[in-house]
């Protein structure tokens, strides 16, 4: 991040990279859209290659992917979803690996590398999950899955009737209102949690690196680089954790919808 | 850093009169709000961590089930703290 001026917010915003026209409509491709495509291509290429050899004892990438999938299916999904695990496990695995790949790709500073290589300031790749539209889209898809699967399993009327647990009749309207508000807020909290974690991490990282510009001394530069390295390790943990939390909460919401709580 | 950005905002606000009062109030409120939220989040995560440590010390073989639960709870508390951070950012840049 070669900062001409000290603006850490610039590290996380999406900028348009190039435009192309298809069928009379102009499509603007931003750096975040490009990184999403790169993350999806990485997943589409790496995962089938890793899982191709079906050996009894897996090795290498196959082992890692299978260990993660096994842990998610047996220890996270099956205690919540019981016999309906296999219907939703594809989506749950996908959401975990996709968010994890996007978070990890966001940690690679491709914009700084391209800037150093070409000499002009470039914003080739940015922190992709630091884009509220991308996390919002995934949260929207998760919530649509939750409601549609709930309505399919229990019937539309019964799904809405059993949103709130049965309590004494004076309390029911208030409790039902509370449950409706909760159901409405869940996709927002899913999206915002992931978005703000990534934005906060990258803004603090950009701020610490930008302190080199503010102080302009070797001592400050050493301290900044060491602090940025330590913070990047924390960002690695946060990347895994936030992908896990998104996937875990999606599983919990699906279990609320398809398994009647009472 | 963020404090220096906000300080420059505050100085610009003081120089520009009445609209500047709104920016000054917004910035002050946002900064104090974030500080209070961080106190709450720090307390909550400390409670979670200490309870998890106590229960693992009582029964070491349950560590494999307690540790992921602690991590999930910490991430959810941190999510709440960062919601508040987001609102403070929105407030500052709305009034700017």
Interface residues (C-beta under 8 A of the other chain):
Chain A: X8 X189 X192 X193 X196 X197 X200 X203 X207 X210 X211 X214 X241 X242 X244 X245 X248
Chain B: X1 X2 X4 X71 X72 X75 X76 X78 X79 X82 X83 X85 X86
